[in-house]
């Protein structure tokens, strides 16, 4: 493929400036009888581009759009795109700042919580496909190796906090049901993960959330036990590990013995 000429690159840059920022550098490149016709033609491009961006955001955040209504969603999305225009060749990443932007704009907490949940869904779905391990490698470990054992989590998982009942809202929207009223539920933790090409989620007990965060931070098995308040933390840690293996959350394990 040949390299675009300087003139073509300048034309593309001018069109991008018009679409994103309203720059007038594109006016001289539009053939028309008068300024009114030239403006009309430019608006056709701008409107099509804007509508495409709103369509993409609506596809990334269907539950949020259902919850707040199409007109409100489109108005917020238009303001968002003005602050966070597309800067990637793929529109997949256009909405990555929406939850933070909604918080910064002091929109209702329900808006940002549902947006955060839906974006995490997309990240989990698109994450790298790393084969999980089963319990077989663990069965070969000597008891002395367990305290130093560390785990690698699969990339297709996310932990969320303070998203209230966003999961119930997202589920109801996907099933075409009436949406439940927003509830803050400040103490709940959520796990989203992908297994067999399907995104799952569940609420996490506080101790499991702490243990999973410790694993993500590189803690060894002995350190994981210290964050568990159970009377038998090692037993609780083993139980959690069994669940994580069944859910496909563990992609690897590491001990001080490089042969394991």
Secondary structure, DSSP 4 states (H G I P E B T S, - for coil): -PPPPHHHHHHHHHHHHHHHH--GGGGGG---SSHHHHHHHHHHHHHHHHHHHHHHHHHHTHHHHHHH-HHHHHHHHHHHHHHS---SSSGGGTTTTHHHHHHHTT--HHHHHHHHHHHHHHHHHHS---PPP-SHHHHT--GGGSTT-EEEE-SSEEEEES-TTHHHHHHHHHTTPPPPPP---TT-EEEEEEETTEEEEEEE-HHHHHHHHHHHTT--HHHHHHT--STTHHHHHHHHHHHHHHTT-EEEEE-SSTT-
